[in-house]
């Protein structure tokens, strides 16, 4: 099972990103563990310059904007 981390401090864009990730998972019929990471030190450990960010199995896939469902499904494929 994949682990997807949503990096962000809990802002509206980060919350929307979590919703989009869940919509993409549902559309794909895929199960994954979705984890919100709000701790700034943990976020910094991924070397992202802007949040929200989406990390799939410890690989940064998307950063700096609310992704579309298509962007998330492409990142998960």
DSSP file (Angstrom, degrees, kcal/mol; ACC not computed):
  #  RESIDUE AA STRUCTURE BP1 BP2  ACC     N-H-->O    O-->H-N    N-H-->O    O-->H-N    TCO  KAPPA ALPHA  PHI   PSI    X-CA   Y-CA   Z-CA
    1    1 A X              0   0    0      0, 0.0    31,-0.2     0, 0.0     2,-0.1   0.000 360.0 360.0 360.0 134.5    0.0    0.0    0.0
    2    2 A X  E     -a   32   0A   0     29,-0.6    31,-2.8    74,-0.0     2,-0.5  -0.402 360.0-141.7 -73.6 150.8    1.3    3.4   -0.9
    3    3 A X  E     -a   33   0A   0     29,-0.2    54,-3.1    -2,-0.1     2,-0.5  -0.977  16.0-168.1-113.1 124.9    1.8    6.1    1.6
    4    4 A X  E     -aB  34  56A   0     29,-3.3    31,-3.0    -2,-0.5     2,-0.5  -0.959   2.8-162.1-115.6 125.6    0.9    9.7    0.5
    5    5 A X  E     -aB  35  55A   0     50,-3.0    50,-2.7    -2,-0.5     2,-0.7  -0.909   8.4-153.7-109.9 134.7    1.9   12.6    2.7
    6    6 A X  E     -aB  36  54A   0     29,-2.8    31,-3.0    -2,-0.5     2,-0.5  -0.933  16.4-155.8-103.5 113.3    0.4   16.0    2.4
    7    7 A X  E     +aB  37  53A   0     46,-2.8    46,-1.7    -2,-0.7    45,-0.6  -0.800  40.7 101.0 -94.7 126.2    3.0   18.6    3.5
    8    8 A X  S    S-     0   0    0     29,-2.4    -2,-0.1    -2,-0.5    35,-0.0  -0.871  73.7-103.2 169.0 160.9    1.6   21.9    4.8
    9    9 A X  S    S-     0   0    0     -2,-0.3    29,-0.1     1,-0.1    31,-0.1   0.249  73.4 -87.1 -87.0  12.8    0.8   23.9    7.9
   10   10 A X  S    S+     0   0    0      1,-0.2    -1,-0.1    27,-0.2    28,-0.1   0.662  76.4 152.8  93.2  16.8   -3.0   23.4    7.7
   11   11 A X     >  -     0   0    0      1,-0.1     4,-2.2     4,-0.0     3,-0.4  -0.256  62.3 -99.0 -72.6 166.6   -3.8   26.3    5.4
   12   12 A X  H  > S+     0   0    0      1,-0.2     4,-2.3     2,-0.2     5,-0.2   0.863 124.7  54.1 -55.7 -37.6   -6.9   26.1    3.1
   13   13 A X  H  > S+     0   0    0      2,-0.2     4,-2.1     1,-0.2    -1,-0.2   0.878 108.0  49.9 -65.5 -36.2   -4.8   25.1    0.1
   14   14 A X  H  > S+     0   0    0     -3,-0.4     4,-1.9     2,-0.2    -2,-0.2   0.904 111.1  48.6 -68.1 -41.2   -3.3   22.2    2.1
   15   15 A X  H  X S+     0   0    0     -4,-2.2     4,-1.7     2,-0.2    -2,-0.2   0.889 111.5  50.0 -65.6 -38.7   -6.8   21.0    3.2
   16   16 A X  H  X S+     0   0    0     -4,-2.3     4,-2.5     1,-0.2    -2,-0.2   0.882 106.9  55.5 -66.4 -38.2   -8.0   21.3   -0.4
   17   17 A X  H  X S+     0   0    0     -4,-2.1     4,-2.5     1,-0.2    -2,-0.2   0.908 105.4  52.1 -60.5 -41.9   -5.0   19.2   -1.5
   18   18 A X  H  X S+     0   0    0     -4,-1.9     4,-2.2     1,-0.2    -1,-0.2   0.910 109.6  49.7 -61.0 -41.6   -6.0   16.5    0.9
   19   19 A X  H  X S+     0   0    0     -4,-1.7     4,-2.3     2,-0.2    -2,-0.2   0.917 110.8  49.3 -62.6 -43.5   -9.5   16.5   -0.6
   20   20 A X  H  X S+     0   0    0     -4,-2.5     4,-2.5     2,-0.2    -2,-0.2   0.903 109.5  51.9 -64.2 -41.3   -8.1   16.2   -4.2
   21   21 A X  H  X S+     0   0    0     -4,-2.5     4,-2.4     1,-0.2    -1,-0.2   0.930 111.0  47.7 -60.4 -45.0   -5.8   13.4   -3.2
   22   22 A X  H  X S+     0   0    0     -4,-2.2     4,-2.2     1,-0.2    -1,-0.2   0.875 110.9  51.1 -65.3 -36.8   -8.7   11.5   -1.7
   23   23 A X  H  X S+     0   0    0     -4,-2.3     4,-2.6     2,-0.2    -1,-0.2   0.905 110.3  49.7 -65.1 -40.8  -10.8   12.1   -4.8
   24   24 A X  H  X S+     0   0    0     -4,-2.5     4,-2.0     2,-0.2    -2,-0.2   0.913 110.3  50.0 -64.3 -42.7   -8.0   10.8   -7.0
   25   25 A X  H  X>S+     0   0    0     -4,-2.4     5,-2.4     1,-0.2     4,-0.9   0.918 112.2  47.8 -61.3 -43.0   -7.7    7.7   -4.9
   26   26 A X  H ><5S+     0   0    0     -4,-2.2     3,-0.6     1,-0.2    -2,-0.2   0.922 110.7  51.0 -63.9 -43.8  -11.4    7.1   -5.1
   27   27 A X  H 3<5S+     0   0    0     -4,-2.6    -1,-0.2     1,-0.2    -2,-0.2   0.840 114.6  44.2 -62.9 -33.1  -11.4    7.7   -8.9
   28   28 A X  H 3<5S-     0   0    0     -4,-2.0    -1,-0.2    -5,-0.2    -2,-0.2   0.592 106.5-126.2 -86.0 -11.5   -8.6    5.2   -9.3
   29   29 A X  T <<5 +     0   0    0     -4,-0.9     2,-0.4    -3,-0.6    -3,-0.2   0.840  62.7 144.1  66.9  32.3  -10.1    2.6   -6.9
   30   30 A X      < -     0   0    0     -5,-2.4     2,-0.4    -6,-0.2    -1,-0.2  -0.820  44.6-144.5-109.4 142.5   -6.9    2.7   -5.0
   31   31 A X        +     0   0    0     -2,-0.4   -29,-0.6    -3,-0.1     2,-0.3  -0.864  29.7 158.5-101.6 140.5   -6.2    2.4   -1.3
   32   32 A X  E     -a    2   0A   0     -2,-0.4     2,-0.7   -31,-0.2   -29,-0.2  -0.983  45.1-108.5-153.6 157.6   -3.4    4.4    0.3
   33   33 A X  E     -a    3   0A   0    -31,-2.8   -29,-3.3    -2,-0.3     2,-0.6  -0.835  35.0-159.8 -90.0 117.2   -2.4    5.7    3.6
   34   34 A X  E     -a    4   0A   0     -2,-0.7     2,-0.4   -31,-0.2   -29,-0.2  -0.888  11.1-176.5-104.7 123.8   -2.8    9.4    3.6
   35   35 A X  E     -a    5   0A   0    -31,-3.0   -29,-2.8    -2,-0.6     2,-0.5  -0.967  18.9-143.1-124.1 132.1   -0.9   11.3    6.2
   36   36 A X  E     -a    6   0A   0     -2,-0.4     2,-0.6   -31,-0.2   -29,-0.2  -0.826  13.2-162.4 -92.3 130.1   -0.9   15.1    6.9
   37   37 A X  E     +a    7   0A   0    -31,-3.0   -29,-2.4    -2,-0.5   -27,-0.2  -0.945  24.4 156.3-115.2 111.4    2.4   16.5    7.9
   38   38 A X        +     0   0    0     -2,-0.6     2,-0.4   -31,-0.2    -1,-0.1   0.497  37.5 109.4-112.1  -8.2    2.2   19.9    9.6
   39   39 A X     >  -     0   0    0      1,-0.2     4,-2.5     2,-0.0     3,-0.2  -0.588  62.4-145.5 -74.3 123.1    5.4   19.9   11.6
   40   40 A X  H  > S+     0   0    0     -2,-0.4     4,-2.6     1,-0.2     5,-0.2   0.844  96.9  53.1 -61.9 -36.4    7.7   22.5   10.0
   41   41 A X  H  > S+     0   0    0      2,-0.2     4,-1.2     1,-0.2    -1,-0.2   0.896 110.6  47.0 -67.5 -38.9   10.9   20.5   10.7
   42   42 A X  H  4 S+     0   0    0     -3,-0.2     4,-0.4     2,-0.2    -2,-0.2   0.909 112.6  50.2 -66.8 -41.1    9.5   17.4    9.1
   43   43 A X  H ><>S+     0   0    0     -4,-2.5     3,-1.6     1,-0.2     5,-0.7   0.928 108.5  52.6 -61.2 -44.9    8.3   19.5    6.1
   44   44 A X  H ><5S+     0   0    0     -4,-2.6     3,-1.9     1,-0.3    -1,-0.2   0.791  95.6  69.2 -62.8 -28.2   11.8   21.1    5.8
   45   45 A X  T 3<5S+     0   0    0     -4,-1.2    -1,-0.3     1,-0.3    -2,-0.2   0.710  94.8  56.5 -65.6 -17.8   13.4   17.6    5.7
   46   46 A X  T < 5S-     0   0    0     -3,-1.6    -1,-0.3    -4,-0.4    -2,-0.2   0.455 106.6-129.6 -90.4  -2.4   11.8   17.1    2.3
   47   47 A X  T < 5 +     0   0    0     -3,-1.9     2,-0.3     1,-0.2    -3,-0.1   0.829  49.5 158.5  58.5  36.3   13.5   20.2    0.9
   48   48 A X      < -     0   0    0     -5,-0.7    -1,-0.2     1,-0.1     3,-0.1  -0.724  32.9-159.4 -89.4 142.7   10.3   21.7   -0.5
   49   49 A X  S    S+     0   0    0     -2,-0.3     2,-0.3     1,-0.2    -1,-0.1   0.643  74.5  25.7 -94.6 -17.3   10.3   25.4   -1.1
   50   50 A X  S    S-     0   0    0      2,-0.1    14,-0.9    15,-0.0     2,-0.3  -0.999  82.6-104.7-148.4 144.4    6.5   25.9   -1.2
   51   51 A X  S    S+     0   0    0     -2,-0.3     2,-0.2    12,-0.2   -43,-0.1  -0.800  81.1  60.6-112.9 160.1    3.5   24.1    0.2
   52   52 A X  S    S+     0   0    0    -45,-0.6    12,-1.2    -2,-0.3    13,-0.7   0.493  70.7 172.3 -73.3 156.8    1.2   22.3   -0.2
   53   53 A X  E     -BC   7  63A   0    -46,-1.7   -46,-2.8    10,-0.2     2,-0.5  -0.973  25.2-144.4-133.7 150.5    3.3   19.4   -1.3
   54   54 A X  E     -BC   6  62A   0      8,-2.7     7,-3.0    -2,-0.3     8,-1.5  -0.972  13.7-169.4-118.3 125.7    2.4   15.8   -2.1
   55   55 A X  E     -BC   5  60A   0    -50,-2.7   -50,-3.0    -2,-0.5     2,-0.6  -0.964   3.0-164.1-117.0 126.1    4.9   13.0   -1.3
   56   56 A X  E >  S-BC   4  59A   0      3,-2.7     3,-1.7    -2,-0.5   -52,-0.2  -0.949  76.1 -21.9-114.1 118.3    4.3    9.5   -2.6
   57   57 A X  T 3  S-     0   0    0    -54,-3.1    -1,-0.2    -2,-0.6   -53,-0.1   0.902 128.9 -49.9  47.3  48.1    6.3    6.7   -0.9
   58   58 A X  T 3  S+     0   0    0    -55,-0.3     2,-0.5     1,-0.2    -1,-0.3   0.562 115.5 115.4  70.5  13.1    8.9    9.3    0.3
   59   59 A X  E <   -C   56   0A   0     -3,-1.7    -3,-2.7     0, 0.0     2,-0.4  -0.963  68.3-127.5-112.5 122.4    9.3   10.9   -3.2
   60   60 A X  E     +C   55   0A   0     -2,-0.5    -5,-0.2    -5,-0.2     3,-0.1  -0.530  37.5 165.4 -67.8 123.0    8.2   14.5   -3.6
   61   61 A X  E     +     0   0A   0     -7,-3.0     2,-0.4    -2,-0.4    -6,-0.2   0.770  58.7  19.3-109.5 -38.5    5.8   14.6   -6.6
   62   62 A X  E     +C   54   0A   0     -8,-1.5    -8,-2.7     5,-0.0    -1,-0.3  -0.996  63.9 174.2-140.1 139.5    4.0   17.9   -6.5
   63   63 A X  E     +C   53   0A   0     -2,-0.4   -10,-0.2   -10,-0.2   -12,-0.2  -0.993  51.5  20.5-144.7 152.8    4.7   21.2   -4.7
   64   64 A X  S    S+     0   0    0    -12,-1.2     2,-0.3   -14,-0.9   -13,-0.2   0.396 104.8  50.5  82.2  -0.9    3.5   24.8   -4.4
   65   65 A X  S    S-     0   0    0    -13,-0.7     2,-0.7   -15,-0.2   -13,-0.2  -0.988  89.3 -90.1-158.4 163.7   -0.1   24.5   -5.6
   66   66 A X        -     0   0    0     -2,-0.3   -52,-0.1   -15,-0.1    -3,-0.0  -0.713  53.7-137.3 -75.9 117.7   -3.3   22.6   -5.2
   67   67 A X        -     0   0    0     -2,-0.7     2,-0.2     1,-0.1   -47,-0.1  -0.290   9.1-116.2 -75.7 162.4   -3.0   19.8   -7.7
   68   68 A X     >  -     0   0    0      1,-0.1     4,-2.0   -48,-0.0     5,-0.2  -0.490  30.4-107.3 -85.5 166.0   -5.8   18.6  -10.0
   69   69 A X  H  > S+     0   0    0      1,-0.2     4,-2.9     2,-0.2     5,-0.2   0.908 122.5  53.9 -59.0 -41.1   -7.1   15.1   -9.7
   70   70 A X  H  > S+     0   0    0      1,-0.2     4,-2.6     2,-0.2    -1,-0.2   0.907 105.7  51.9 -61.9 -42.5   -5.3   14.3  -13.0
   71   71 A X  H  > S+     0   0    0      1,-0.2     4,-2.0     2,-0.2    -1,-0.2   0.908 112.5  46.3 -60.1 -41.1   -2.0   15.5  -11.6
   72   72 A X  H  X S+     0   0    0     -4,-2.0     4,-1.7     2,-0.2    -2,-0.2   0.928 112.0  49.2 -68.6 -44.7   -2.4   13.3   -8.5
   73   73 A X  H  X S+     0   0    0     -4,-2.9     4,-1.0     1,-0.2    -2,-0.2   0.891 111.5  50.5 -63.9 -36.1   -3.5   10.3  -10.6
   74   74 A X  H  < S+     0   0    0     -4,-2.6     3,-0.4     1,-0.2    -1,-0.2   0.898 109.6  51.0 -64.4 -40.0   -0.4   10.8  -12.8
   75   75 A X  H  < S+     0   0    0     -4,-2.0    -1,-0.2     1,-0.2    -2,-0.2   0.799 112.1  47.2 -67.6 -28.2    1.8   11.0   -9.8
   76   76 A X  H  <        0   0    0     -4,-1.7    -1,-0.2     1,-0.2    -2,-0.2   0.628 360.0 360.0 -88.1 -14.4    0.4    7.8   -8.4
   77   77 A X     <        0   0    0     -4,-1.0    -1,-0.2    -3,-0.4    -2,-0.1   0.475 360.0 360.0 -78.1 360.0    0.7    5.9  -11.7
